[in-house]
Amino acid sequence: MKNYRKAPWYPNAVAGSIAVIVLVLLLRWGAFWKSVGTFVGYFSPVILGAVIAYIVNPLAMLYERLFRPIRHMKTRRFLSNLLAFITVILLLVFLLLMLIPQLVESVTLFAGNLDGYLASLHGLLDKWGVLATALNIDRFIASSEAILTAVSDYIRNNLSSILTTSVGLGKGAVQFCIAFLLSIYLLSDKPRLKRGGQRLLKALVGKEQYGDISDFLSRCHGILNRYIVFNLLDSLIVGISNAVFMGILGLPYVGLVSFVAAITNLIPTFGPVVGAVIGAFVLVLVNPWHALAFLIFTLILQGLDGYVIKPKLFGDSLGVSGLWILVGVIVGGRMFGILGILLAIPAVAILDLLYQDYLLPALEKRRLKATASDKQE
């Protein structure tokens, strides 16, 4: 039987089919992406569980190294996974017990002193020559009662949306609990899942290409794993440093501002700027000098973070230029929202790895073969 793949029409038919599929997807991109989102949404607890297991895995590997004297592999892995999840749970509980009282106290203090802060804001605007009427905010800074009235009116007019959002948050909390339980099973079943993935990859690509693809996936895993772990650690360092500084100077809202600084530091490029603006705005209502001191400290801390802390943590594993990181953040944010912004740096690093270590060498090798063939002819 003649092999149809060798027929002259076969490459053109494949190329034409691909072109038609791409054209249909471009014309119906919105509907296609919505369908993909709906389909992926069915598996969201599983995906979230896999993400949690992936984040907890380095801690489990650390415990597994500590339990090397235990010869029984299954017992050692069980204890490592158990202690890893217990550590994560205790850390979350500790952060909640430490942050929630401070956040509640900060919000309560802020609400209690709202009239004085609004008067300070009005005075600052007058001092800077900015009229509240020009900014159309005069009715909002008149008193706290105006703000409370506006908030109550908004709640009353959007009650159905608020209830829908509350139900969504409740479903999200339930899904997170389910995902957390799934992550325990996924991490405990990691060796079998890994063997199954390796077997499937060998069956799909063959033994010759398996080594290159396995090496690429391993290096991608190293980049992503290092980025997630050390980015969390870096944000924790920034938040603690900010809290210590504010505590030493006796600045208000230590918990609130430090929490915002730590969370926004997870966002590359623009995150620290957003955290600094939010913190300075909260402090300028109390005392402009507090806001100035906070901004100066934030500039110094971000300088140390960018030139000392991050290079020490990440090393050269994410050696990507700032231009490509900025492009990745913008494109990732427009395509995938906050998730695209958070994962922009490792995505750019993986694309750079693919281009520098795989695509360019393959193109150069192909060019050399073509040159050698031309010389022989």
N, C-alpha and C positions, 0 to 999 in steps of 0.2 A: 504494500500500500504506500502510495506516495505521501511523504511528510508535507502536510499543508503549510507548515511553518516556513518551509523553504520556497514556497510559491512566491512569485514576484509581487502579487497583489496583497500578500499578507501584511507587510510593514505599513503600506498605505492605508489598509483597512483599519489597523490598530490605531494609527495616528489620527485618522478621521474620526474614529469612535471616541478617542480621548478628547479631541477638539470639540465634538458635539457635547460631550458630558460637561466639559469646562464651560462652554458657552451657556448651557442650560443652568448650571450652578451660578454663573455670574448674573444671568437675567433674573433668577429666582433666589438670590443670595439671602435675602431677609427671611423668606419662608423656609429655606433649607437650614439656615442657622437656628431658627426657632424650633424646627423639628429635631435637630441634633440636640439642642438644649433640653427639649422635653424628654427625649429618649435617655439622655445622660442623667436627667433628674430622677429617673426611676432607680438608678444605681448610686445616687448621691450618698446614702449611708455607707455603702461599700467603699466608694472612693474616699470619703472622709476617713473611714476606718483605716484604709491603706495609708493615707497621709499621716495619721496619728502614729500608726505602727512604724512608719519610716522615720518619723521624728524621734520616737522613743528608742529605736534600734541602736543608735550609738551608745546610749546610756546602758542598754542591756549588754552590748559588746564589752563595755568597760567593766561591768560587774563580772562578766564571764572570764575576763583576764584575771580578775582578783580571786576567782574561785577555781583557778587551775589545779590546786592540790586535790580537788574532788575529781576522781578518775572517771566516775560514771557520767557520760556525756549528757544523757537526758536529764539527770538530776541537776547537773551544773547549769544546763540551759533553762530548766524550770525555775531554779532559784534566781538566776540572773534576770529573767523576764519578770518574775514576781517582784523582785526588789526594784526594778526599773519603774514599773507602774506604780508601786507604792511610793517611790520617791517623787514621781510626777504629781500624784494625788496630794501628797503632803505639801509639796511646793505650792500647788494651786491653793490649797486651804490656807497655807501661811500667808500667801500674797493677799487672799481675800480678807483674812482676819486683820491683816495689817493695813490694807488699802481702804476697805469699805468704811471703817470708822472715821479715817481721816478724810475721805471723800465726803461722807455725810456731814462731818463737822465743817469742812470747807464750804460746802454748798449752803449749809444752815447759816454760817457766819456771813457769807456773801449775800444771802437773801435778807438777813437781819440788818445789814448795813447798806442795803441797796439805795436808799434815799440819799445817804451821804456820798456814795459813789457817783450817783447820777448828778448830784450838785457839783462834785469835783470835775466830772466830765464836762458839764456845762461851763464851769469856770475855765477849764483848759481851752475849750473851743473859743470862748470869748477872748482869752489871753492871746491865742494864736490868730485872732481876727477872723475866725470861721463862724458864720452865723448858723445856728441850728436850723433856721427856716430855709437856708440855702441848701442844706443837705436833706431837707424834708424829714428831720428826725426830732423836731421840736416837741411833737406830741408824745414821743416815746421817752424823752429824757426829762419830762416835766416832773414826774413822780413815779414811785413804784406802783401806785394804784393804777396808773394808765397802762403800765406793762402787764400787771395782773389782769386787768380788764381785757386787754388785747389777747392774752393767752387764753382766758376763759372763753372769749368769743370764738377763738380759733378751735378750741376743743369742742364747743357746742356745734359749730358748723361742720366739723369734720369728724364727728363721732363715729360714723360707720367706717371711715378709713382707719381711725385709731383702733377700733375693735378688730378690724381685719389684720392690721399690723400686729396687734397683741396675740391673735390666734396664730399668725405666722411665726412669731417669736416662740410661742409655746410648742408648735410643731418642730421648730428648729432645735429647741432644747431637747425634745424627745429624740429627734434624729441624732443629735450629738451623743446622747447616752447610748443609743443603739450602736453608733459608730465606734464609741469607746470600747464597748464590749466586743465588737467585731475585731477591733485592733488587737485585743488580747489574743483572740484565736489566730489571727493572721500572723502575729509575731511568734506564737508558739509553734505554728505550722510552717515557719519560714524555710527550714531545710528541704522539706518535701516540695514546697512551691518553687524553690530555687532549682531543684533537680528537674522538676517538670518543665520549667522555662528553658533550661539548658537543653533538655532533650528535644523540645519543640523547635528551638532555634537550629539545632543540628539537622533536624529533619527538613526544615524549610530551606536552609542555605547550603547544606553540605559541610563536610569537615574542612575543606580548603578555606572557605570564607568565614567559618565559625570563629577562628582565632582573631581575625581582624575586627569582626563585629563585637565579639566578647570583650576585646581590649577597649574598643570605643565605649561600649556601655559601662565598663568598669571605670573608665576615666570620667564619664558623665556622672556616674554615681558619686565619685569622689568630689567633683566640683559642687554638685547639688547638696550633698551631705555636709560638706565643709561650710558652705554658704549658710544653710539653715541653722546649724548648731552655733557657729560663731556670730551670726547676725543676732540671734537671740541673746547670746552672752554679751555682745557689744551693747545692745539696748539696755540690758540689765545694768551694765557698768555705767552707762550714761545716766540712767534713772537714779541709781544710788549716789553717784557723784553730785548730781543736781540736788538731791535731797540733803546731802551732807552740807553743801554750800549754803543752801537756803536756811538750814537749821542753825549753822554757825552765825549767819548774819541776822537771824531772827525774823526772816521774811515770812509773811503769811501764806497760807494755802500750799504748804510744802507737799502734802500728799497729792493734791489735785494737779499742781503744775508739774511735779516730778513724774507722775503717772502719764500725763499727756506727752512730756518730753521723751519718755521711754517708748511709748507706743508709736509716736510719729517718727522716731529714729529708725523704726523698721522699714519705713518707706525710703527708698534711695533717692538721693539728689534733693528732692523738694521737701522731704519729711522734716528734717531739722529746722528748716525755715518756717514751716507751718507751726511746729511746736514752739519755736521762739516767739512768733507773732501772737499765738494764743496766750502763752505765759505772760508776755509783756502787756497784753491788753488787760488781763486780769489784775496784774500788779499795778498798772498805771492808774487804775481807779482808786487804789489805796494810797499810793505815794509814787509820783513819777521817778523819784530817785531809786526806789525799789526796782522799777521796771528797767532803768538804765543799768543798774548793777547786774540784774539778771541777763540782759542782753550782752553785756561785756563778758560775763562768765560763759554764756552760751557760745560766743565767738571763740573764746579761748579753748573751751572744751571740745568744740567741733574741730578746731585746728589740731588739737592733740589726738582726737579720734581719727581724723583723716590721715595724719602723717605718722602717728606712733601706734595707736591701739589697733586699728584695722590692719596695717601692714604686718604687725606682730601676729595677729590672729590668722589672717588669710594667707600670708606669705605671698608666693607668686602663682598660686593656683588659679587666681582670678585676674591675671594680668591683662586686663582689657583697657583700652584707652577711654578717657572720660567722655570723648565725643560719642563713641559707640554706645556707652552706657546711657547717655542722655537720649540718644535716638531710640534705644531700646525701651527706656522708660516712657517716652512719648507714644511710641507705636503700641507698646504693650498696654498702656493705659487706655488708649482709644479702642483697641480691639477687645480686651478682656477686663477692663475696669481695674479695680484695686488689686485683683489677683495678678493681672498682667504687670502692674507696677512693682509688686512685691517680688515677682519672679523674673523681672527684666534682666537683672545682672547675671544670674546663672544661665539664663537662656542665651544672652549675648556671648558669654564665655564659652558655652557649648558650641554655638555657631562658629565662633572664632577658632575653636579647636578643630571642628570639622573642616573648616576652610584651610587652615594652616597645615595641619598634619595629615589630611586625607585627600581633600580635593586637589590642592595645588600639586602635591607629589604625584598623584595619578595623572593629572594633565601634563606635567613635565615628563613623566615616564612615557606617556603616549606620544608626546612631541619628539622625544629622542628616538623612539621606535620608528616614527614616520621619517625622520631625518636619515636614520641608518638605512631604511628601505630605499629612500630616494638615491642615496649614494651607491648602493649596490646595483640599482638599475642603470 
